């Protein structure tokens, strides 16, 4: 079991075509490091390309998840959807989600619980100052 997780967050970057090319290049160059797990947190549209093209041993996950299991929540991504595509992680509570979407600790906790209910590991963000994000 790795003791270090290196999680890459693509933010709102890379089209599915770019994601596929990136994953194929990584597959050619990737050399696992003992005790380190690599995971890519990508936009939802890129997850299928990652699932099909990442090298063995590289995980991927969503950048957000709904606090709801299913229903009339247009644009939301459920934990079940992420699990079905093969994701193992999901980011919740990112400072940008808190700032731009008004997500509270209670919302973040509900999202983390929903992720865990589907066997996903939530990566819970607890704070980031503006200067860190800008850097």
N, C-alpha and C positions, 0 to 999 in steps of 0.2 A: 504494500500500500504506500503510495507516495506521501511524503510529508510536506511537499511544496506544490502549490497549484500556481501555474503561470497562466493567467486568463487574459486573453487579448480581447479588447472591446473595440469593434470596428465603428461604433457610433452609426451615423447614417452615411456610410461609405460602402462602395463596391456594389455593382450590379450583380445579378446571378452569373452572368458571363465572366465578369472579373473574379468573382468568388471561385468559380470552377477553375479558372486558370491559376489562381493563387494556390488553391488546394493541390492541383496537379504539380506545380512547382515545388510545394512543400513536400509532397510525396517523394520527389526525386532527391531532395536535400536533407530530409528529416533524419536526425540521429537522436534517439531517446537518451535522456540523461537519467541516471539512477536516482530514484527518490523524487523525481519531478514529473508532474503531469501537466501537459499542455492542453488548453481548451480555448476555443474560439467562440466568442459571443458575437453573433452576427445579426443583421436585420432579418426578419422573418422570411422575406423573399429569397434570401441566400441559403437558408438551412438545407433545402433539398440538394443543392449543388454541393454543399459541404458533406452531407451524409453520404453522397455517392463518390466523393473524390478525395476525402482526407486520408492520410496514411493510417494504418492500424495503430491504435494506441493514442491517437489524438482525439480528444472529446470536443463536443460543441454544445452550444446552448443558446437560449433566447436572451434578448436584451430586456425583456419585460414579460410579465404574465398577468392574466386577469385574476382578480380576486374571486371571480365567479366560475363555477364549474362549466356552465353552458348557458345559452339563452340569447335574448335580444340585446347583445352588446356589440354593435357594429364596430368592426375594426379591432376588436380585442382578440388576443391569442390565448387559448385555454391551456392549462397544464397538460390536459389529455392530448391536445394537438401536438405540443412539444414532445411529449413522451412517445407518441406514435411515430414521429419522424426520426426518433433515435437520440434526441437531445438528452443530456444527463445533468445539465446545469441551467440555471436561469438567474439573471441579475434582477434584483428588486431593490427599490429605494435609492436608485442612483440620484445624485444631487440634481441633475438636470430634470428628472421626473418630479422631484420634490419642488423645484423652483418653478418650472414651466407648466406643470400640470397640478400643482397644489397637493401632491401626495403627502399624507400625514403618516406618522408612525403607525397608526391603527390600520391604514390602508396597506402599508408595507408589510405589516404582520399578517394581515389576511392573505396577501399574495404569497408570502413565504409558506403559510400553512397549506394553501392550495397546491403549491409546488411539491411540498413534502407528501401530501396525500397521494400524489401520482408518482412518487419515487424519484422526483427531481431533487437535486441539491441546490437550494437557493444560495446565491452569493449576495448577502445582505450588506448594502452600503449604508454606512452610518454617518457620513459627513465628508465634505470636501469644500475647502474654501475657494473663493473665486480665483485667487492667484494660482492655486494648484490646477484648477480646471483649465485656465487660460494657458498654462505652461504645457 
